Amino acid sequence: MRLIATGLAASCVLSSLAFAVAAPPPVPPTKVGLWEVRMAVLDANGHEVAAPEQAALAKMSPEARARMAEAMKARGVSLPDANGATKVCLTKALFDSGSWQQLASDTGCTTSYSTQSAATWKWHSSCTTLKSESDGETVFSSAEHYKTKVTTTTSVTGTAKTSTRILEGKWISADCGDVKPLTPPPTVRK
């Protein structure tokens, strides 16, 4: 269950702001506060498919799902609602600390950027531990909206599998209300 919660948090939030990075990028050109993030997953043919994390959640008992919701809430991420939206509280302290980018380096990923402007970040990540290669782009249309597209090829039992995640973030307010600030997953031991 903890692995699924960490996966959901990382997939829905960290990668949505180009958080699949290992090199220290500048702070994202976005406002801090409460954000809503929606994710779509595409297969190699460009067809929308269910996110693996969503499928795992759907198979859980109501009790296990409630425990999952609490575990994610403790990290500052809500479970996706009926419309697929996840809410997260991003703070200046989180960005200033650099901890928002720690997940990728802890999992053995390295990243190189081809673009890092105020409006667009483009990168390539190679993750030896995860046996994956990713190309991503985040377009910041304003400080209150961004869209990220990450295409990843992973080797699964010797077969290459490609999928694309498209994440769209929309700033809701400076006040996070009852959503606590995002806490990245604990450091992964190598």
HELIX and SHEET records of a PDB file:
HELIX    1   1 ARG A    2  ALA A    9  1                                   8    
HELIX    2   2 ALA A   10  LEU A   14  3                                   5    
HELIX    3   3 SER A   15  LEU A   17  5                                   3    
HELIX    4   4 PRO A   52  ALA A   58  1                                   7    
HELIX    5   5 PRO A   62  ALA A   74  1                                  13    
HELIX    6   6 LYS A   92  SER A   97  1                                   6    
HELIX    7   7 SER A   99  GLN A  101  5                                   3    
HELIX    8   8 GLN A  102  ASP A  106  1                                   5    
SHEET    1   A 3 GLU A  48  VAL A  49  0                                        
SHEET    2   A 3 GLY A  33  LEU A  42 -1                                        
SHEET    3   A 3 ALA A  85  LEU A  90 -1                                        
SHEET    1   B 7 GLU A  48  VAL A  49  0                                        
SHEET    2   B 7 GLY A  33  LEU A  42 -1                                        
SHEET    3   B 7 THR A 159  SER A 173 -1                                        
SHEET    4   B 7 HIS A 145  VAL A 156 -1                                        
SHEET    5   B 7 SER A 132  SER A 142 -1                                        
SHEET    6   B 7 THR A 120  CYS A 127 -1                                        
SHEET    7   B 7 CYS A 109  GLN A 116 -1                                        
END                                                                             
